[in-house]
């Protein structure tokens, strides 16, 4: 793909017409992480954070974000998602929390934006819940790992 599809012939932004596209099963997998102080990570892993279950709340926030992507990103199509799976893994040796998200649908357009949005919001939720004890947390490495479905087929970061 070598053209930007969200612009019409006059150069104006528009929502892409997907009406003639075939319905296919589509899946996107994304990742990201948030690095923090060891003491902040310990609060999260021990479950002793005064705001509650940081991982559980972040997971729910990510799922909710995937479902709201079309309301947040102006040219995204509203999609009926069939599956959202968000996993958060503590990596003590790197003082970070790693997030991987899989989003699926049967539709006419992909779910990359939904998966990216879910990953970002889950990590932002961790930041929000922990900022009182660690304002220096860094969210990074948000990216698409894999997408399947549609005319463009299968794309994987590691097979570029």
Buried (B, 14 or more C-beta within 10 A) or exposed (E): EEEEEEEEEEEEEEEBEBEEEEEBEBBBBBBBBBBBBEEBBBBBBEEEBEEEEBBEBBBBBBBBBBBBBBEEEEEBBEBEBBEBBBBBEBEEEEBBBBBBBBBBBEBBBBBBBBBBBBBBBBBBBBBBBBEEBBEEBEBEBBEBBBBBBBEEEEBEEEEE
